[in-house]
Amino acid sequence: YTLTSGDDAIARDPKSWSLEASLDGTNWTTIDVRTNEEFPNRIQTRRFNVQKPGNYKFYRLNITENVGNSLFQCSEWRMIEFL
């Protein structure tokens, strides 16, 4: 999956998060956890490999910490399917 930073305030960038997945939209499994990540450039796309891949129908991104602002921003979150 990829995350792209916003175009203005670094303090709003995601720093720590978990990626969760579900087959039914009710029961969730954590498939990736990141801490202390950085986006040093604006509109920077970074790619992350899922730590526990699988076939799921639903995904959610749980941002647990940003760089330091009370607001959060992310230009894009993209899930990439590999066949």
C-alpha positions in Angstrom: 0.0 0.0 0.0 1.0 3.6 -0.4 0.5 6.8 1.6 1.1 10.2 0.2 1.8 13.2 2.4 -0.1 16.4 2.2 1.0 19.6 0.5 1.4 22.0 3.5 2.1 21.1 7.1 4.6 18.4 8.1 3.1 18.3 11.6 -0.1 16.9 10.2 1.6 13.9 8.5 0.9 10.4 9.8 3.7 9.1 12.0 2.3 5.8 13.4 -0.6 3.7 12.3 -2.1 0.2 11.9 -3.6 -1.3 8.8 -6.5 -3.6 9.5 -8.4 -6.0 7.3 -11.7 -7.9 7.4 -13.7 -10.4 5.4 -17.0 -9.3 6.8 -16.6 -5.6 7.9 -17.1 -6.6 11.6 -14.2 -8.7 12.6 -10.8 -7.0 12.0 -7.3 -8.3 11.9 -4.2 -6.1 12.1 -2.1 -6.8 9.1 0.5 -4.1 9.4 1.8 -1.7 12.1 4.1 1.3 11.5 5.7 3.6 14.1 7.8 6.7 13.8 7.5 6.9 10.0 8.6 10.2 8.2 7.5 12.0 5.1 10.3 14.6 4.7 8.9 16.0 1.4 5.5 17.4 0.6 3.3 15.2 -1.7 5.7 12.3 -1.1 4.4 8.9 -1.8 5.9 6.1 0.2 5.2 2.4 -0.3 4.8 -0.1 2.5 4.6 -3.9 2.3 1.9 -5.6 4.4 3.5 -7.6 7.2 0.7 -10.2 7.2 -0.8 -10.4 3.7 -4.0 -12.2 2.9 -7.3 -12.0 0.9 -9.7 -9.5 2.5 -12.7 -7.6 1.4 -12.4 -4.5 3.7 -9.5 -2.4 4.8 -9.2 0.4 7.3 -6.3 2.6 8.3 -6.1 3.6 11.9 -3.8 6.6 12.4 -2.5 6.5 16.0 -0.1 9.4 15.9 0.8 12.3 13.6 4.0 14.4 13.8 2.5 16.8 16.3 -0.5 18.8 15.1 -4.1 18.3 16.4 -5.1 17.9 12.7 -4.3 15.0 10.4 -3.7 15.1 6.6 -2.9 12.6 3.9 -3.2 13.3 0.2 -3.8 9.7 -0.7 -4.0 6.2 0.6 -3.8 3.4 -2.0 -4.1 -0.3 -1.7 -2.2 -2.2 -4.3 -3.2 -5.7 -5.4 -0.6 -8.1 -6.5 -1.6 -11.1 -8.5 
